């Protein structure tokens, strides 16, 4: 079950943002606005993790930035 959990976007939001779903402009911009709010919340979560669980904060930073420099060193 845990593997099925989503990240930032729902499956439907992914379809809409990628252009795979046929929706009107009003709904599209509503979804964009919703995703912006999620990004704001993510920033708050990242700050909380960095303060209270730095290891998880670092994992989040690496996942978002695509920083896999540790793998490059091997």
PDB file of N, CA, C and O in Angstrom:
ATOM      1  N   UNK A   1       0.815  -1.199   0.000  1.00  0.00           N
ATOM      2  CA  UNK A   1       0.000   0.000   0.000  1.00  0.00           C
ATOM      3  C   UNK A   1       0.857   1.262   0.000  1.00  0.00           C
ATOM      4  O   UNK A   1       0.538   2.227  -0.695  1.00  0.00           O
ATOM      5  N   UNK A   2       1.938   1.262   0.770  1.00  0.00           N
ATOM      6  CA  UNK A   2       2.776   2.457   0.865  1.00  0.00           C
ATOM      7  C   UNK A   2       3.351   2.848  -0.489  1.00  0.00           C
ATOM      8  O   UNK A   2       3.519   4.035  -0.768  1.00  0.00           O
ATOM      9  N   UNK A   3       3.654   1.871  -1.331  1.00  0.00           N
ATOM     10  CA  UNK A   3       4.203   2.175  -2.646  1.00  0.00           C
ATOM     11  C   UNK A   3       3.188   2.868  -3.542  1.00  0.00           C
ATOM     12  O   UNK A   3       3.567   3.531  -4.508  1.00  0.00           O
ATOM     13  N   UNK A   4       1.909   2.723  -3.236  1.00  0.00           N
ATOM     14  CA  UNK A   4       0.859   3.313  -4.052  1.00  0.00           C
ATOM     15  C   UNK A   4       0.546   4.751  -3.648  1.00  0.00           C
ATOM     16  O   UNK A   4      -0.217   5.432  -4.334  1.00  0.00           O
ATOM     17  N   UNK A   5       1.115   5.211  -2.560  1.00  0.00           N
ATOM     18  CA  UNK A   5       0.836   6.581  -2.118  1.00  0.00           C
ATOM     19  C   UNK A   5       1.455   7.561  -3.094  1.00  0.00           C
ATOM     20  O   UNK A   5       2.505   7.302  -3.683  1.00  0.00           O
ATOM     21  N   UNK A   6       0.795   8.670  -3.251  1.00  0.00           N
ATOM     22  CA  UNK A   6       1.260   9.660  -4.214  1.00  0.00           C
ATOM     23  C   UNK A   6       2.273  10.596  -3.584  1.00  0.00           C
ATOM     24  O   UNK A   6       2.442  10.641  -2.365  1.00  0.00           O
ATOM     25  N   UNK A   7       2.932  11.332  -4.438  1.00  0.00           N
ATOM     26  CA  UNK A   7       3.833  12.375  -3.984  1.00  0.00           C
ATOM     27  C   UNK A   7       3.069  13.682  -3.891  1.00  0.00           C
ATOM     28  O   UNK A   7       2.038  13.759  -3.222  1.00  0.00           O
ATOM     29  N   UNK A   8       3.552  14.672  -4.536  1.00  0.00           N
ATOM     30  CA  UNK A   8       2.941  15.996  -4.498  1.00  0.00           C
ATOM     31  C   UNK A   8       1.632  16.037  -5.286  1.00  0.00           C
ATOM     32  O   UNK A   8       0.657  16.642  -4.839  1.00  0.00           O
ATOM     33  N   UNK A   9       1.607  15.403  -6.441  1.00  0.00           N
ATOM     34  CA  UNK A   9       0.452  15.483  -7.332  1.00  0.00           C
ATOM     35  C   UNK A   9      -0.373  14.204  -7.313  1.00  0.00           C
ATOM     36  O   UNK A   9       0.156  13.104  -7.156  1.00  0.00           O
ATOM     37  N   UNK A  10      -1.677  14.373  -7.475  1.00  0.00           N
ATOM     38  CA  UNK A  10      -2.530  13.210  -7.677  1.00  0.00           C
ATOM     39  C   UNK A  10      -2.356  12.743  -9.122  1.00  0.00           C
ATOM     40  O   UNK A  10      -1.804  13.463  -9.954  1.00  0.00           O
ATOM     41  N   UNK A  11      -2.822  11.556  -9.406  1.00  0.00           N
ATOM     42  CA  UNK A  11      -2.766  11.047 -10.774  1.00  0.00           C
ATOM     43  C   UNK A  11      -3.511  11.988 -11.716  1.00  0.00           C
ATOM     44  O   UNK A  11      -3.035  12.280 -12.813  1.00  0.00           O
ATOM     45  N   UNK A  12      -4.665  12.454 -11.290  1.00  0.00           N
ATOM     46  CA  UNK A  12      -5.466  13.355 -12.126  1.00  0.00           C
ATOM     47  C   UNK A  12      -4.748  14.683 -12.354  1.00  0.00           C
ATOM     48  O   UNK A  12      -4.752  15.203 -13.469  1.00  0.00           O
ATOM     49  N   UNK A  13      -4.134  15.233 -11.314  1.00  0.00           N
ATOM     50  CA  UNK A  13      -3.387  16.482 -11.480  1.00  0.00           C
ATOM     51  C   UNK A  13      -2.239  16.296 -12.466  1.00  0.00           C
ATOM     52  O   UNK A  13      -1.958  17.181 -13.274  1.00  0.00           O
ATOM     53  N   UNK A  14      -1.586  15.158 -12.399  1.00  0.00           N
ATOM     54  CA  UNK A  14      -0.507  14.872 -13.360  1.00  0.00           C
ATOM     55  C   UNK A  14      -1.045  14.872 -14.787  1.00  0.00           C
ATOM     56  O   UNK A  14      -0.431  15.441 -15.689  1.00  0.00           O
ATOM     57  N   UNK A  15      -2.190  14.232 -14.983  1.00  0.00           N
ATOM     58  CA  UNK A  15      -2.797  14.181 -16.320  1.00  0.00           C
ATOM     59  C   UNK A  15      -3.126  15.582 -16.823  1.00  0.00           C
ATOM     60  O   UNK A  15      -2.884  15.905 -17.985  1.00  0.00           O
ATOM     61  N   UNK A  16      -3.672  16.400 -15.948  1.00  0.00           N
ATOM     62  CA  UNK A  16      -4.087  17.747 -16.342  1.00  0.00           C
ATOM     63  C   UNK A  16      -2.878  18.629 -16.621  1.00  0.00           C
ATOM     64  O   UNK A  16      -2.827  19.299 -17.653  1.00  0.00           O
ATOM     65  N   UNK A  17      -1.916  18.637 -15.724  1.00  0.00           N
ATOM     66  CA  UNK A  17      -0.723  19.479 -15.888  1.00  0.00           C
ATOM     67  C   UNK A  17       0.071  19.066 -17.129  1.00  0.00           C
ATOM     68  O   UNK A  17       0.610  19.921 -17.831  1.00  0.00           O
ATOM     69  N   UNK A  18       0.144  17.776 -17.398  1.00  0.00           N
ATOM     70  CA  UNK A  18       0.919  17.295 -18.549  1.00  0.00           C
ATOM     71  C   UNK A  18       0.193  17.507 -19.873  1.00  0.00           C
ATOM     72  O   UNK A  18       0.787  17.361 -20.941  1.00  0.00           O
ATOM     73  N   UNK A  19      -1.091  17.852 -19.801  1.00  0.00           N
ATOM     74  CA  UNK A  19      -1.861  18.058 -21.022  1.00  0.00           C
ATOM     75  C   UNK A  19      -2.513  16.794 -21.547  1.00  0.00           C
ATOM     76  O   UNK A  19      -3.106  16.802 -22.626  1.00  0.00           O
ATOM     77  N   UNK A  20      -2.409  15.701 -20.791  1.00  0.00           N
ATOM     78  CA  UNK A  20      -3.013  14.441 -21.219  1.00  0.00           C
ATOM     79  C   UNK A  20      -4.523  14.407 -20.999  1.00  0.00           C
ATOM     80  O   UNK A  20      -5.215  13.569 -21.578  1.00  0.00           O
ATOM     81  N   UNK A  21      -5.035  15.308 -20.170  1.00  0.00           N
ATOM     82  CA  UNK A  21      -6.476  15.359 -19.901  1.00  0.00           C
ATOM     83  C   UNK A  21      -7.077  16.558 -20.627  1.00  0.00           C
ATOM     84  O   UNK A  21      -6.481  17.634 -20.678  1.00  0.00           O
ATOM     85  N   UNK A  22      -8.238  16.357 -21.174  1.00  0.00           N
ATOM     86  CA  UNK A  22      -8.933  17.420 -21.889  1.00  0.00           C
ATOM     87  C   UNK A  22      -9.857  18.143 -20.912  1.00  0.00           C
ATOM     88  O   UNK A  22     -10.961  17.680 -20.626  1.00  0.00           O
ATOM     89  N   UNK A  23      -9.393  19.282 -20.406  1.00  0.00           N
ATOM     90  CA  UNK A  23     -10.190  20.071 -19.465  1.00  0.00           C
ATOM     91  C   UNK A  23     -10.238  21.511 -19.961  1.00  0.00           C
ATOM     92  O   UNK A  23      -9.379  21.945 -20.729  1.00  0.00           O
ATOM     93  N   UNK A  24     -11.251  22.243 -19.513  1.00  0.00           N
ATOM     94  CA  UNK A  24     -11.343  23.644 -19.930  1.00  0.00           C
ATOM     95  C   UNK A  24     -10.294  24.480 -19.189  1.00  0.00           C
ATOM     96  O   UNK A  24      -9.732  24.048 -18.183  1.00  0.00           O
ATOM     97  N   UNK A  25     -10.049  25.672 -19.706  1.00  0.00           N
ATOM     98  CA  UNK A  25      -9.008  26.539 -19.142  1.00  0.00           C
ATOM     99  C   UNK A  25      -9.259  26.868 -17.678  1.00  0.00           C
ATOM    100  O   UNK A  25      -8.323  26.901 -16.879  1.00  0.00           O
ATOM    101  N   UNK A  26     -10.504  27.110 -17.326  1.00  0.00           N
ATOM    102  CA  UNK A  26     -10.828  27.461 -15.943  1.00  0.00           C
ATOM    103  C   UNK A  26     -10.423  26.338 -14.982  1.00  0.00           C
ATOM    104  O   UNK A  26      -9.837  26.593 -13.930  1.00  0.00           O
ATOM    105  N   UNK A  27     -10.736  25.113 -15.347  1.00  0.00           N
ATOM    106  CA  UNK A  27     -10.384  23.984 -14.489  1.00  0.00           C
ATOM    107  C   UNK A  27      -8.870  23.781 -14.448  1.00  0.00           C
ATOM    108  O   UNK A  27      -8.306  23.488 -13.394  1.00  0.00           O
ATOM    109  N   UNK A  28      -8.221  23.937 -15.591  1.00  0.00           N
ATOM    110  CA  UNK A  28      -6.761  23.809 -15.651  1.00  0.00           C
ATOM    111  C   UNK A  28      -6.105  24.791 -14.680  1.00  0.00           C
ATOM    112  O   UNK A  28      -5.234  24.405 -13.900  1.00  0.00           O
ATOM    113  N   UNK A  29      -6.520  26.056 -14.727  1.00  0.00           N
ATOM    114  CA  UNK A  29      -5.911  27.058 -13.856  1.00  0.00           C
ATOM    115  C   UNK A  29      -6.271  26.839 -12.394  1.00  0.00           C
ATOM    116  O   UNK A  29      -5.506  27.211 -11.504  1.00  0.00           O
ATOM    117  N   UNK A  30      -7.420  26.245 -12.144  1.00  0.00           N
ATOM    118  CA  UNK A  30      -7.783  25.865 -10.782  1.00  0.00           C
ATOM    119  C   UNK A  30      -6.812  24.808 -10.247  1.00  0.00           C
ATOM    120  O   UNK A  30      -6.384  24.869  -9.095  1.00  0.00           O
ATOM    121  N   UNK A  31      -6.478  23.852 -11.094  1.00  0.00           N
ATOM    122  CA  UNK A  31      -5.525  22.809 -10.703  1.00  0.00           C
ATOM    123  C   UNK A  31      -4.137  23.417 -10.486  1.00  0.00           C
ATOM    124  O   UNK A  31      -3.450  23.065  -9.527  1.00  0.00           O
ATOM    125  N   UNK A  32      -3.729  24.315 -11.361  1.00  0.00           N
ATOM    126  CA  UNK A  32      -2.431  24.977 -11.203  1.00  0.00           C
ATOM    127  C   UNK A  32      -2.383  25.713  -9.870  1.00  0.00           C
ATOM    128  O   UNK A  32      -1.377  25.654  -9.163  1.00  0.00           O
ATOM    129  N   UNK A  33      -3.456  26.401  -9.528  1.00  0.00           N
ATOM    130  CA  UNK A  33      -3.525  27.121  -8.257  1.00  0.00           C
ATOM    131  C   UNK A  33      -3.421  26.156  -7.076  1.00  0.00           C
ATOM    132  O   UNK A  33      -2.727  26.432  -6.097  1.00  0.00           O
ATOM    133  N   UNK A  34      -4.111  25.030  -7.178  1.00  0.00           N
ATOM    134  CA  UNK A  34      -4.066  24.018  -6.120  1.00  0.00           C
ATOM    135  C   UNK A  34      -2.643  23.490  -5.942  1.00  0.00           C
ATOM    136  O   UNK A  34      -2.183  23.296  -4.817  1.00  0.00           O
ATOM    137  N   UNK A  35      -1.960  23.261  -7.040  1.00  0.00           N
ATOM    138  CA  UNK A  35      -0.587  22.756  -6.969  1.00  0.00           C
ATOM    139  C   UNK A  35       0.332  23.809  -6.344  1.00  0.00           C
ATOM    140  O   UNK A  35       1.235  23.466  -5.580  1.00  0.00           O
ATOM    141  N   UNK A  36       0.109  25.074  -6.658  1.00  0.00           N
ATOM    142  CA  UNK A  36       0.913  26.139  -6.035  1.00  0.00           C
ATOM    143  C   UNK A  36       0.749  26.131  -4.516  1.00  0.00           C
ATOM    144  O   UNK A  36       1.724  26.305  -3.784  1.00  0.00           O
ATOM    145  N   UNK A  37      -0.477  25.930  -4.043  1.00  0.00           N
ATOM    146  CA  UNK A  37      -0.704  25.852  -2.590  1.00  0.00           C
ATOM    147  C   UNK A  37       0.031  24.655  -2.000  1.00  0.00           C
ATOM    148  O   UNK A  37       0.584  24.738  -0.903  1.00  0.00           O
ATOM    149  N   UNK A  38       0.037  23.554  -2.723  1.00  0.00           N
ATOM    150  CA  UNK A  38       0.755  22.370  -2.248  1.00  0.00           C
ATOM    151  C   UNK A  38       2.255  22.645  -2.161  1.00  0.00           C
ATOM    152  O   UNK A  38       2.922  22.191  -1.231  1.00  0.00           O
ATOM    153  N   UNK A  39       2.775  23.382  -3.124  1.00  0.00           N
ATOM    154  CA  UNK A  39       4.198  23.727  -3.105  1.00  0.00           C
ATOM    155  C   UNK A  39       4.505  24.596  -1.888  1.00  0.00           C
ATOM    156  O   UNK A  39       5.526  24.400  -1.229  1.00  0.00           O
ATOM    157  N   UNK A  40       3.634  25.549  -1.589  1.00  0.00           N
ATOM    158  CA  UNK A  40       3.819  26.369  -0.385  1.00  0.00           C
ATOM    159  C   UNK A  40       3.845  25.494   0.866  1.00  0.00           C
ATOM    160  O   UNK A  40       4.684  25.678   1.748  1.00  0.00           O
ATOM    161  N   UNK A  41       2.920  24.544   0.932  1.00  0.00           N
ATOM    162  CA  UNK A  41       2.884  23.631   2.078  1.00  0.00           C
ATOM    163  C   UNK A  41       4.137  22.766   2.134  1.00  0.00           C
ATOM    164  O   UNK A  41       4.652  22.476   3.213  1.00  0.00           O
ATOM    165  N   UNK A  42       4.618  22.361   0.976  1.00  0.00           N
ATOM    166  CA  UNK A  42       5.832  21.552   0.915  1.00  0.00           C
ATOM    167  C   UNK A  42       7.020  22.330   1.475  1.00  0.00           C
ATOM    168  O   UNK A  42       7.855  21.766   2.182  1.00  0.00           O
ATOM    169  N   UNK A  43       7.095  23.609   1.164  1.00  0.00           N
ATOM    170  CA  UNK A  43       8.187  24.437   1.683  1.00  0.00           C
ATOM    171  C   UNK A  43       8.137  24.487   3.209  1.00  0.00           C
ATOM    172  O   UNK A  43       9.174  24.416   3.868  1.00  0.00           O
ATOM    173  N   UNK A  44       6.948  24.606   3.761  1.00  0.00           N
ATOM    174  CA  UNK A  44       6.800  24.608   5.220  1.00  0.00           C
ATOM    175  C   UNK A  44       7.202  23.255   5.803  1.00  0.00           C
ATOM    176  O   UNK A  44       7.875  23.189   6.832  1.00  0.00           O
ATOM    177  N   UNK A  45       6.787  22.186   5.143  1.00  0.00           N
ATOM    178  CA  UNK A  45       7.146  20.843   5.606  1.00  0.00           C
ATOM    179  C   UNK A  45       8.657  20.636   5.555  1.00  0.00           C
ATOM    180  O   UNK A  45       9.239  20.037   6.459  1.00  0.00           O
ATOM    181  N   UNK A  46       9.286  21.133   4.498  1.00  0.00           N
ATOM    182  CA  UNK A  46      10.736  20.985   4.358  1.00  0.00           C
ATOM    183  C   UNK A  46      11.461  21.697   5.496  1.00  0.00           C
ATOM    184  O   UNK A  46      12.426  21.169   6.049  1.00  0.00           O
ATOM    185  N   UNK A  47      11.002  22.880   5.839  1.00  0.00           N
ATOM    186  CA  UNK A  47      11.621  23.623   6.943  1.00  0.00           C
ATOM    187  C   UNK A  47      11.450  22.871   8.260  1.00  0.00           C
ATOM    188  O   UNK A  47      12.379  22.798   9.064  1.00  0.00           O
ATOM    189  N   UNK A  48      10.265  22.316   8.475  1.00  0.00           N
ATOM    190  CA  UNK A  48      10.019  21.551   9.695  1.00  0.00           C
ATOM    191  C   UNK A  48      10.928  20.324   9.756  1.00  0.00           C
ATOM    192  O   UNK A  48      11.517  20.035  10.798  1.00  0.00           O
ATOM    193  N   UNK A  49      11.039  19.606   8.644  1.00  0.00           N
ATOM    194  CA  UNK A  49      11.904  18.428   8.616  1.00  0.00           C
ATOM    195  C   UNK A  49      13.358  18.813   8.858  1.00  0.00           C
ATOM    196  O   UNK A  49      14.067  18.136   9.603  1.00  0.00           O
ATOM    197  N   UNK A  50      13.798  19.886   8.235  1.00  0.00           N
ATOM    198  CA  UNK A  50      15.189  20.303   8.398  1.00  0.00           C
ATOM    199  C   UNK A  50      15.491  20.617   9.858  1.00  0.00           C
ATOM    200  O   UNK A  50      16.579  20.324  10.352  1.00  0.00           O
ATOM    201  N   UNK A  51      14.524  21.214  10.542  1.00  0.00           N
ATOM    202  CA  UNK A  51      14.728  21.578  11.946  1.00  0.00           C
ATOM    203  C   UNK A  51      14.629  20.375  12.882  1.00  0.00           C
ATOM    204  O   UNK A  51      15.443  20.227  13.794  1.00  0.00           O
ATOM    205  N   UNK A  52      13.641  19.525  12.658  1.00  0.00           N
ATOM    206  CA  UNK A  52      13.341  18.471  13.623  1.00  0.00           C
ATOM    207  C   UNK A  52      13.828  17.081  13.225  1.00  0.00           C
ATOM    208  O   UNK A  52      13.938  16.197  14.074  1.00  0.00           O
ATOM    209  N   UNK A  53      14.116  16.883  11.954  1.00  0.00           N
ATOM    210  CA  UNK A  53      14.636  15.586  11.491  1.00  0.00           C
ATOM    211  C   UNK A  53      15.509  15.856  10.270  1.00  0.00           C
ATOM    212  O   UNK A  53      15.103  15.596   9.136  1.00  0.00           O
ATOM    213  N   UNK A  54      16.716  16.381  10.512  1.00  0.00           N
ATOM    214  CA  UNK A  54      17.586  16.809   9.412  1.00  0.00           C
ATOM    215  C   UNK A  54      17.852  15.736   8.355  1.00  0.00           C
ATOM    216  O   UNK A  54      18.017  16.056   7.178  1.00  0.00           O
ATOM    217  N   UNK A  55      17.895  14.484   8.761  1.00  0.00           N
ATOM    218  CA  UNK A  55      18.138  13.423   7.780  1.00  0.00           C
ATOM    219  C   UNK A  55      16.998  13.364   6.757  1.00  0.00           C
ATOM    220  O   UNK A  55      17.240  13.262   5.554  1.00  0.00           O
ATOM    221  N   UNK A  56      15.762  13.428   7.242  1.00  0.00           N
ATOM    222  CA  UNK A  56      14.626  13.445   6.314  1.00  0.00           C
ATOM    223  C   UNK A  56      14.604  14.732   5.496  1.00  0.00           C
ATOM    224  O   UNK A  56      14.254  14.717   4.316  1.00  0.00           O
ATOM    225  N   UNK A  57      14.973  15.833   6.118  1.00  0.00           N
ATOM    226  CA  UNK A  57      15.051  17.095   5.390  1.00  0.00           C
ATOM    227  C   UNK A  57      16.026  17.010   4.233  1.00  0.00           C
ATOM    228  O   UNK A  57      15.760  17.517   3.144  1.00  0.00           O
ATOM    229  N   UNK A  58      17.154  16.367   4.475  1.00  0.00           N
ATOM    230  CA  UNK A  58      18.159  16.192   3.421  1.00  0.00           C
ATOM    231  C   UNK A  58      17.648  15.258   2.327  1.00  0.00           C
ATOM    232  O   UNK A  58      17.880  15.504   1.143  1.00  0.00           O
ATOM    233  N   UNK A  59      16.959  14.195   2.713  1.00  0.00           N
ATOM    234  CA  UNK A  59      16.391  13.280   1.713  1.00  0.00           C
ATOM    235  C   UNK A  59      15.394  14.004   0.818  1.00  0.00           C
ATOM    236  O   UNK A  59      15.371  13.797  -0.396  1.00  0.00           O
ATOM    237  N   UNK A  60      14.578  14.847   1.420  1.00  0.00           N
ATOM    238  CA  UNK A  60      13.612  15.616   0.638  1.00  0.00           C
ATOM    239  C   UNK A  60      14.334  16.565  -0.310  1.00  0.00           C
ATOM    240  O   UNK A  60      13.983  16.659  -1.486  1.00  0.00           O
ATOM    241  N   UNK A  61      15.332  17.262   0.195  1.00  0.00           N
ATOM    242  CA  UNK A  61      16.077  18.202  -0.644  1.00  0.00           C
ATOM    243  C   UNK A  61      16.701  17.481  -1.833  1.00  0.00           C
ATOM    244  O   UNK A  61      16.637  17.967  -2.962  1.00  0.00           O
ATOM    245  N   UNK A  62      17.300  16.327  -1.580  1.00  0.00           N
ATOM    246  CA  UNK A  62      17.921  15.565  -2.659  1.00  0.00           C
ATOM    247  C   UNK A  62      16.889  15.077  -3.668  1.00  0.00           C
ATOM    248  O   UNK A  62      17.138  15.096  -4.874  1.00  0.00           O
ATOM    249  N   UNK A  63      15.736  14.641  -3.180  1.00  0.00           N
ATOM    250  CA  UNK A  63      14.695  14.149  -4.084  1.00  0.00           C
ATOM    251  C   UNK A  63      14.172  15.269  -4.981  1.00  0.00           C
ATOM    252  O   UNK A  63      13.938  15.062  -6.172  1.00  0.00           O
ATOM    253  N   UNK A  64      13.994  16.439  -4.411  1.00  0.00           N
ATOM    254  CA  UNK A  64      13.445  17.560  -5.171  1.00  0.00           C
ATOM    255  C   UNK A  64      14.483  18.133  -6.130  1.00  0.00           C
ATOM    256  O   UNK A  64      14.157  18.501  -7.258  1.00  0.00           O
ATOM    257  N   UNK A  65      15.723  18.207  -5.680  1.00  0.00           N
ATOM    258  CA  UNK A  65      16.760  18.814  -6.517  1.00  0.00           C
ATOM    259  C   UNK A  65      17.354  17.833  -7.516  1.00  0.00           C
ATOM    260  O   UNK A  65      18.039  18.232  -8.457  1.00  0.00           O
ATOM    261  N   UNK A  66      17.090  16.549  -7.307  1.00  0.00           N
ATOM    262  CA  UNK A  66      17.688  15.548  -8.183  1.00  0.00           C
ATOM    263  C   UNK A  66      19.164  15.357  -7.891  1.00  0.00           C
ATOM    264  O   UNK A  66      19.899  14.799  -8.706  1.00  0.00           O
ATOM    265  N   UNK A  67      19.595  15.819  -6.731  1.00  0.00           N
ATOM    266  CA  UNK A  67      21.002  15.734  -6.339  1.00  0.00           C
ATOM    267  C   UNK A  67      21.336  14.313  -5.928  1.00  0.00           C
ATOM    268  O   UNK A  67      20.913  13.841  -4.873  1.00  0.00           O
ATOM    269  N   UNK A  68      22.095  13.642  -6.769  1.00  0.00           N
ATOM    270  CA  UNK A  68      22.527  12.286  -6.439  1.00  0.00           C
ATOM    271  C   UNK A  68      24.049  12.234  -6.414  1.00  0.00           C
ATOM    272  O   UNK A  68      24.658  11.268  -6.873  1.00  0.00           O
ATOM    273  N   UNK A  69      24.653  13.289  -5.869  1.00  0.00           N
ATOM    274  CA  UNK A  69      26.111  13.410  -5.879  1.00  0.00           C
ATOM    275  C   UNK A  69      26.790  12.280  -5.127  1.00  0.00           C
ATOM    276  O   UNK A  69      27.917  11.918  -5.465  1.00  0.00           O
ATOM    277  N   UNK A  70      26.135  11.705  -4.110  1.00  0.00           N
ATOM    278  CA  UNK A  70      26.731  10.581  -3.395  1.00  0.00           C
ATOM    279  C   UNK A  70      26.916   9.398  -4.326  1.00  0.00           C
ATOM    280  O   UNK A  70      27.919   8.690  -4.234  1.00  0.00           O
ATOM    281  N   UNK A  71      25.958   9.170  -5.229  1.00  0.00           N
ATOM    282  CA  UNK A  71      26.073   8.075  -6.183  1.00  0.00           C
ATOM    283  C   UNK A  71      27.197   8.343  -7.167  1.00  0.00           C
ATOM    284  O   UNK A  71      27.870   7.410  -7.607  1.00  0.00           O
ATOM    285  N   UNK A  72      27.411   9.616  -7.522  1.00  0.00           N
ATOM    286  CA  UNK A  72      28.465   9.966  -8.457  1.00  0.00           C
ATOM    287  C   UNK A  72      29.844   9.691  -7.879  1.00  0.00           C
ATOM    288  O   UNK A  72      30.790   9.422  -8.619  1.00  0.00           O
ATOM    289  N   UNK A  73      29.961   9.761  -6.541  1.00  0.00           N
ATOM    290  CA  UNK A  73      31.242   9.557  -5.888  1.00  0.00           C
ATOM    291  C   UNK A  73      31.654   8.094  -5.866  1.00  0.00           C
ATOM    292  O   UNK A  73      32.829   7.786  -5.666  1.00  0.00           O
ATOM    293  N   UNK A  74      30.706   7.191  -6.068  1.00  0.00           N
ATOM    294  CA  UNK A  74      31.006   5.761  -5.972  1.00  0.00           C
ATOM    295  C   UNK A  74      31.641   5.236  -7.231  1.00  0.00           C
ATOM    296  O   UNK A  74      31.956   4.049  -7.315  1.00  0.00           O
TER     297      UNK A  74
END
